[in-house]
Amino acid sequence: MNRDADFKNQLFFFILFAVLLVLGYWLLHPFLGTIAFSLMVVIILKPLFNVVNRWVGGRSSFAATLTILLFFAAIIVPIGLAIGIVTEEIESLVQAVESVDGDYGAFVDSLQTEIDSLVAGTPLEGRFQISDETGENVRAAVL
């Protein structure tokens, strides 16, 4: 009889434990991506934190602040530069389109020639070609 009661108690415990695991997963599911990303950032930044912590004399709060600032600077500066480059290219494209006096077919041809010349001599040569069909579709859309 004691063995029967122990089995029922264990069965109840494992069923309750399984239900709690499912409910816990259901509760945390929306945050699992954020948690995984945070763990990756911590693993990547821990060596930098150790160096900065030694550099500031063991003041861990100050070292954590500096590490976060360095991390954001390493991300924001290249993104800012990329946005600046893309903005300049868009401005030059707008100026080029505005300078075309209704002959959009020639403009599309010049774009295709320019893209082909940029791709020439790169590993993409031969793999990246604007087909005549794509050029015709662009011409039809522009005209």
Stockholm file with secondary structure:
# STOCKHOLM 1.0

chainA/1-143         MNRDADFKNQLFFFILFAVLLVLGYWLLHPFLGTIAFSLMVVIILKPLFNVVNRWVGGRSSFAATLTILLFFAAIIVPIGLAIGIVTEEIESLVQAVESVDGDYGAFVDSLQTEIDSLVAGTPLEGRFQISDETGENVRAAVL
#=GR chainA/1-143 SS CHHHHHHHHHHHHHHHHHHHHHHHHHHHGGGHHHHHHHHHHHHHHHHHHHHHHHHTTSCHHHHHHHHHHHHHHHHHHHHHHHHHHHHHHHHHHHHHHHHCCSCHHHHHHHHHHHHHHHHTTSTTTTTCCCCHHHHHHHHHHHC
#=GC SS_cons         CHHHHHHHHHHHHHHHHHHHHHHHHHHHGGGHHHHHHHHHHHHHHHHHHHHHHHHTTSCHHHHHHHHHHHHHHHHHHHHHHHHHHHHHHHHHHHHHHHHCCSCHHHHHHHHHHHHHHHHTTSTTTTTCCCCHHHHHHHHHHHC
//
